[in-house]
Amino acid sequence: MVMKFSDLRCKEVINIKDGTRLGYVDDIEFETCTAKILRIIVYGRSRFFGLFGRDEDIVIDWCDIEVIGTDTVLVRFDSPFREVKRKLSIIESLLK
C-alpha cells in the first residue's frame, strides 16, 4: 500500500496496551541514506489553550506500530500517561 504523509497525518494514534488516544501523527523521522521511516511523532497536548506550552512530544518507534488502518494507527508501547494517571490516583487517595 502506498500512502502519502498527508494521509498519515489524518490518522489518530491509539495505544492498544491501555487504550489511550495519543493524538494524531504530526511528524516523522527518517534515515536520509536509506529513506526508511524510523519514528512517528505525536505532539504533546497543549496546556490551557496553548498559553502554558504543551506536554512532551510522544515519539513512537516504527517497530512499535502494529497496524495502520484507514482511520487509526494502532501502536503498542509503554504510554507516558500511565505515570500521570498513577500520580493522580495517589493524590486523589490522599484527599479522601
N, C-alpha and C positions, 0 to 999 in steps of 0.2 A: 504494500500500500504506500502510495506517495502522499505526503502531507506537507503543506506549507507551514511556516512558522506562524503566520497569521491565523491559520486554522487551529494550531496548538494553543494559542493564547486565549481562545474562546472556551477552552475546556476547564472544568473545575477539578481540582486535585483533592482526592479523598484518601485518607489513610485507612486501609482495611484492617489494621490491627485493633484500632479502637473506634473506628467510625467517625473520626473528626473530619470536618471540612476545613481544609487548609487554605483555600483560596483559589486563585486562578494562576495559570502559568504566566509569568511576567517576563522571564528572560531565560536564556540558555547559555551554557558554557560548552565550547567545543574545541577540539585539538586542531590547530591550524595546519599541521602537516598531513594528518590523515583525514581530516574533516569529520571525525567521529564526535557525536554528541556525548559529553561527559556527565553533565548535570542539568537539571532544570531548577529554576529559582522562582520561588513564590515570595513576593514582597511581604514584609511584616504588616500586621494590621495597624491602621492609623489610630492614634490615641486622641480622643476628644476632638473629632473632626479634623485631625491633622495638625492642630495647634501645638500639641506636645510631642511632635515627631511620630515615630512608629516603632513597633516591636522589631526584633531582629528578623532578617530575612531567613526563610526556610530553604535550605539547599538540599536537594534530593539527588542522589547519585542515580545514574541511568540504570544500574543493575538493580535498584530498589523499585523500579517501575514494573508492576505486574501486567497491567492491561491498559492500552489506550483505546477507549471506546469512542462512540460518536459524540457523547456529551461530557464524559468524565475521563480522568486519568486516575487509575487506582494504583496506589503505592503501598509498600509495606516497609515501614521503618519506625524507629522509636520516636514518637512525637515529642517535641519540646513543650507542648501544652500539658502533658501529663504531670510534670512537676508543679506547674502553676495550679492545676486543679487540686493536687495533693496539699499544697501550701494553703489554699483557700479552705479546704476542709478542716485543716488543723486550726486555722483562725476561727472558723465557724464553731468548732467544738469548744474553743476557749471562751467564746462569747455566750455560750448557753448557760 
